[in-house]
Amino acid sequence: MNKFEYELILCVVNDGYSEVVMDAAKSAGAKGGTVVHAHGTANKAAEKYFSITIEPEKELVMILVPAEIRSDVLDALYREAGLNTPGQGIAFSLPVDSVVGMHKTDA
């Protein structure tokens, strides 16, 4: 059993695909997220290895979820915004050991 009550899911996608990420996350039970505009720094070797063109303009979507829905949200992100989609996203989660300002039903 996970000792952490919440997980932070981070998803990096090509510019313009944050709405796809949020729609997928909400379909799996997430309530909302925060979008930050970013700039990627991948090199040509990474492009060749993954057989994709890496767009430098990115969006970072941060989604705080109860730990019990983390896998469902990550699966939805993979299906809707993963590397094999136009969003070419990657997602991962980090455990969150404390949260202030919200109740479990808010996440």
CYANA upper distance limits for C-alpha pairs under 8 A (distance plus 0.5 A):
  2 ASN  CA     67 ALA  CA      7.84
  4 PHE  CA     67 ALA  CA      7.27
  4 PHE  CA     95 PRO  CA      6.65
  4 PHE  CA     96 VAL  CA      6.80
  4 PHE  CA     97 ASP  CA      6.26
  5 GLU  CA     66 PRO  CA      6.41
  5 GLU  CA     67 ALA  CA      5.91
  5 GLU  CA     96 VAL  CA      7.85
  5 GLU  CA     97 ASP  CA      7.84
  6 TYR  CA     64 LEU  CA      7.26
  6 TYR  CA     65 VAL  CA      6.09
  6 TYR  CA     66 PRO  CA      4.90
  6 TYR  CA     67 ALA  CA      5.12
  6 TYR  CA     95 PRO  CA      6.92
  6 TYR  CA     96 VAL  CA      5.90
  6 TYR  CA     97 ASP  CA      7.78
  6 TYR  CA     98 SER  CA      8.48
  7 GLU  CA     64 LEU  CA      6.36
  7 GLU  CA     65 VAL  CA      6.00
  7 GLU  CA     66 PRO  CA      6.70
  7 GLU  CA     67 ALA  CA      5.75
  7 GLU  CA     70 ARG  CA      7.21
  7 GLU  CA     93 SER  CA      6.70
  7 GLU  CA     94 LEU  CA      6.08
  7 GLU  CA     95 PRO  CA      5.08
  7 GLU  CA     96 VAL  CA      5.78
  8 LEU  CA     62 MET  CA      7.27
  8 LEU  CA     63 ILE  CA      6.20
  8 LEU  CA     64 LEU  CA      5.06
  8 LEU  CA     65 VAL  CA      6.93
  8 LEU  CA     93 SER  CA      5.86
  8 LEU  CA     94 LEU  CA      5.68
  8 LEU  CA     95 PRO  CA      6.80
  8 LEU  CA     96 VAL  CA      6.93
  9 ILE  CA     61 VAL  CA      8.46
  9 ILE  CA     62 MET  CA      6.31
  9 ILE  CA     63 ILE  CA      5.55
  9 ILE  CA     64 LEU  CA      6.74
  9 ILE  CA     65 VAL  CA      7.97
  9 ILE  CA     70 ARG  CA      8.11
  9 ILE  CA     74 LEU  CA      8.24
  9 ILE  CA     91 ALA  CA      7.37
  9 ILE  CA     92 PHE  CA      6.20
  9 ILE  CA     93 SER  CA      4.73
  9 ILE  CA     94 LEU  CA      7.01
 10 LEU  CA     60 LEU  CA      7.29
 10 LEU  CA     61 VAL  CA      6.24
 10 LEU  CA     62 MET  CA      5.31
 10 LEU  CA     63 ILE  CA      7.01
 10 LEU  CA     91 ALA  CA      5.99
 10 LEU  CA     92 PHE  CA      6.04
 10 LEU  CA     93 SER  CA      6.55
 11 CYS  CA     21 VAL  CA      8.20
 11 CYS  CA     60 LEU  CA      6.18
 11 CYS  CA     61 VAL  CA      5.62
 11 CYS  CA     62 MET  CA      7.16
 11 CYS  CA     89 GLY  CA      7.01
 11 CYS  CA     90 ILE  CA      6.10
 11 CYS  CA     91 ALA  CA      4.62
 11 CYS  CA     92 PHE  CA      7.13
 12 VAL  CA     58 LYS  CA      7.09
 12 VAL  CA     59 GLU  CA      6.21
 12 VAL  CA     60 LEU  CA      5.07
 12 VAL  CA     61 VAL  CA      6.92
 12 VAL  CA     89 GLY  CA      5.83
 12 VAL  CA     90 ILE  CA      5.97
 12 VAL  CA     91 ALA  CA      6.91
 13 VAL  CA     17 TYR  CA      6.67
 13 VAL  CA     18 SER  CA      7.38
 13 VAL  CA     58 LYS  CA      6.09
 13 VAL  CA     59 GLU  CA      5.90
 13 VAL  CA     60 LEU  CA      7.11
 13 VAL  CA     81 ALA  CA      7.85
 13 VAL  CA     87 GLY  CA      5.75
 13 VAL  CA     88 GLN  CA      6.31
 13 VAL  CA     89 GLY  CA      4.68
 13 VAL  CA     90 ILE  CA      7.26
 14 ASN  CA     55 GLU  CA      6.83
 14 ASN  CA     56 PRO  CA      8.30
 14 ASN  CA     57 GLU  CA      6.80
 14 ASN  CA     58 LYS  CA      5.06
 14 ASN  CA     59 GLU  CA      6.63
 14 ASN  CA     86 PRO  CA      8.32
 14 ASN  CA     87 GLY  CA      5.57
 14 ASN  CA     88 GLN  CA      6.81
 14 ASN  CA     89 GLY  CA      7.38
 15 ASP  CA     37 HIS  CA      8.24
 15 ASP  CA     55 GLU  CA      8.49
 15 ASP  CA     57 GLU  CA      5.93
 15 ASP  CA     58 LYS  CA      5.02
 15 ASP  CA     59 GLU  CA      5.85
 15 ASP  CA     87 GLY  CA      8.30
 16 GLY  CA     59 GLU  CA      7.89
 16 GLY  CA     87 GLY  CA      8.47
 17 TYR  CA     21 VAL  CA      7.06
 17 TYR  CA     59 GLU  CA      7.95
 17 TYR  CA     81 ALA  CA      8.19
 17 TYR  CA     87 GLY  CA      6.06
 18 SER  CA     22 MET  CA      6.71
 18 SER  CA     35 VAL  CA      7.46
 18 SER  CA     59 GLU  CA      6.88
 18 SER  CA     60 LEU  CA      8.17
 18 SER  CA     61 VAL  CA      7.03
 19 GLU  CA     23 ASP  CA      6.53
 20 VAL  CA     24 ALA  CA      6.68
 20 VAL  CA     80 GLU  CA      7.45
 20 VAL  CA     81 ALA  CA      7.17
 21 VAL  CA     25 ALA  CA      6.61
 21 VAL  CA     61 VAL  CA      8.02
 21 VAL  CA     77 LEU  CA      6.62
 21 VAL  CA     80 GLU  CA      7.66
 21 VAL  CA     81 ALA  CA      6.64
 22 MET  CA     26 LYS  CA      6.48
 22 MET  CA     32 GLY  CA      7.47
 22 MET  CA     33 GLY  CA      7.56
 22 MET  CA     61 VAL  CA      8.45
 23 ASP  CA     27 SER  CA      6.68
 24 ALA  CA     28 ALA  CA      7.13
 24 ALA  CA     73 VAL  CA      7.88
 24 ALA  CA     76 ALA  CA      5.94
 24 ALA  CA     77 LEU  CA      6.29
 24 ALA  CA     80 GLU  CA      6.85
 25 ALA  CA     29 GLY  CA      7.05
 25 ALA  CA     30 ALA  CA      5.84
 25 ALA  CA     31 LYS  CA      8.48
 25 ALA  CA     32 GLY  CA      8.49
 25 ALA  CA     73 VAL  CA      5.71
 25 ALA  CA     74 LEU  CA      8.29
 25 ALA  CA     76 ALA  CA      6.89
 25 ALA  CA     77 LEU  CA      6.99
 26 LYS  CA     30 ALA  CA      5.00
 26 LYS  CA     31 LYS  CA      6.40
 26 LYS  CA     32 GLY  CA      7.51
 26 LYS  CA     73 VAL  CA      8.47
 27 SER  CA     76 ALA  CA      8.16
 28 ALA  CA     69 ILE  CA      7.90
 28 ALA  CA     72 ASP  CA      6.22
 28 ALA  CA     73 VAL  CA      5.66
 28 ALA  CA     76 ALA  CA      7.08
 29 GLY  CA     69 ILE  CA      7.48
 29 GLY  CA     73 VAL  CA      7.72
 30 ALA  CA     63 ILE  CA      7.94
 30 ALA  CA     64 LEU  CA      8.22
 30 ALA  CA     65 VAL  CA      6.53
 30 ALA  CA     69 ILE  CA      8.47
 30 ALA  CA     73 VAL  CA      7.72
 30 ALA  CA    107 ALA  CA      6.99
 31 LYS  CA     65 VAL  CA      8.39
 31 LYS  CA    106 ASP  CA      7.35
 31 LYS  CA    107 ALA  CA      6.13
 32 GLY  CA     63 ILE  CA      7.02
 32 GLY  CA     64 LEU  CA      8.39
 32 GLY  CA    107 ALA  CA      7.88
 33 GLY  CA     61 VAL  CA      7.03
 33 GLY  CA     62 MET  CA      5.95
 33 GLY  CA     63 ILE  CA      4.95
 33 GLY  CA     64 LEU  CA      7.45
 34 THR  CA     61 VAL  CA      6.10
 34 THR  CA     62 MET  CA      5.64
 34 THR  CA     63 ILE  CA      7.13
 35 VAL  CA     59 GLU  CA      6.97
 35 VAL  CA     60 LEU  CA      6.12
 35 VAL  CA     61 VAL  CA      5.03
 35 VAL  CA     62 MET  CA      6.94
 36 VAL  CA     59 GLU  CA      6.19
 36 VAL  CA     60 LEU  CA      5.55
 36 VAL  CA     61 VAL  CA      6.94
 37 HIS  CA     57 GLU  CA      8.18
 37 HIS  CA     58 LYS  CA      6.58
 37 HIS  CA     59 GLU  CA      5.11
 37 HIS  CA     60 LEU  CA      6.74
 38 ALA  CA     57 GLU  CA      6.66
 38 ALA  CA     58 LYS  CA      5.38
 38 ALA  CA     59 GLU  CA      5.96
 38 ALA  CA     60 LEU  CA      7.08
 39 HIS  CA     56 PRO  CA      5.88
 39 HIS  CA     57 GLU  CA      5.22
 39 HIS  CA     58 LYS  CA      5.88
 39 HIS  CA     59 GLU  CA      8.45
 40 GLY  CA     55 GLU  CA      7.82
 40 GLY  CA     56 PRO  CA      5.07
 40 GLY  CA     57 GLU  CA      6.62
 40 GLY  CA     58 LYS  CA      6.69
 41 THR  CA     56 PRO  CA      7.14
 42 ALA  CA     46 ALA  CA      6.81
 42 ALA  CA     47 GLU  CA      8.04
 42 ALA  CA     54 ILE  CA      7.53
 42 ALA  CA     56 PRO  CA      8.34
 43 ASN  CA     47 GLU  CA      7.18
 44 LYS  CA     48 LYS  CA      6.73
 45 ALA  CA     49 TYR  CA      6.60
 46 ALA  CA     50 PHE  CA      6.68
 47 GLU  CA     51 SER  CA      6.19
 47 GLU  CA     52 ILE  CA      5.80
 47 GLU  CA     53 THR  CA      6.23
 47 GLU  CA     54 ILE  CA      6.70
 48 LYS  CA     52 ILE  CA      7.43
 64 LEU  CA    107 ALA  CA      6.46
 65 VAL  CA     69 ILE  CA      7.28
 65 VAL  CA     70 ARG  CA      7.01
 65 VAL  CA    107 ALA  CA      5.58
 66 PRO  CA     70 ARG  CA      7.36
 66 PRO  CA    104 LYS  CA      7.32
 66 PRO  CA    107 ALA  CA      6.85
 69 ILE  CA     73 VAL  CA      6.75
 70 ARG  CA     74 LEU  CA      6.67
 70 ARG  CA     93 SER  CA      8.20
 71 SER  CA     75 ASP  CA      6.54
 72 ASP  CA     76 ALA  CA      6.75
 73 VAL  CA     77 LEU  CA      6.69
 74 LEU  CA     78 TYR  CA      6.66
 74 LEU  CA     91 ALA  CA      7.39
 74 LEU  CA     92 PHE  CA      7.88
 75 ASP  CA     79 ARG  CA      6.82
 76 ALA  CA     80 GLU  CA      6.62
 77 LEU  CA     81 ALA  CA      5.80
 77 LEU  CA     82 GLY  CA      6.78
 77 LEU  CA     91 ALA  CA      7.79
 78 TYR  CA     82 GLY  CA      4.76
 78 TYR  CA     83 LEU  CA      8.14
 78 TYR  CA     89 GLY  CA      8.20
 78 TYR  CA     90 ILE  CA      8.16
 78 TYR  CA     91 ALA  CA      8.09
 80 GLU  CA     85 THR  CA      7.50
 81 ALA  CA     85 THR  CA      6.13
 81 ALA  CA     86 PRO  CA      7.77
 81 ALA  CA     87 GLY  CA      5.72
 81 ALA  CA     88 GLN  CA      6.76
 81 ALA  CA     89 GLY  CA      5.88
 81 ALA  CA     90 ILE  CA      8.45
 82 GLY  CA     87 GLY  CA      7.22
 82 GLY  CA     88 GLN  CA      5.79
 82 GLY  CA     89 GLY  CA      5.00
 82 GLY  CA     90 ILE  CA      6.47
 82 GLY  CA     91 ALA  CA      8.42
 83 LEU  CA     87 GLY  CA      7.58
 83 LEU  CA     88 GLN  CA      4.37
 83 LEU  CA     89 GLY  CA      5.64
 83 LEU  CA     90 ILE  CA      7.04
 84 ASN  CA     88 GLN  CA      6.59
 85 THR  CA     89 GLY  CA      8.19
102 MET  CA    106 ASP  CA      6.50
102 MET  CA    107 ALA  CA      7.98
103 HIS  CA    107 ALA  CA      7.69
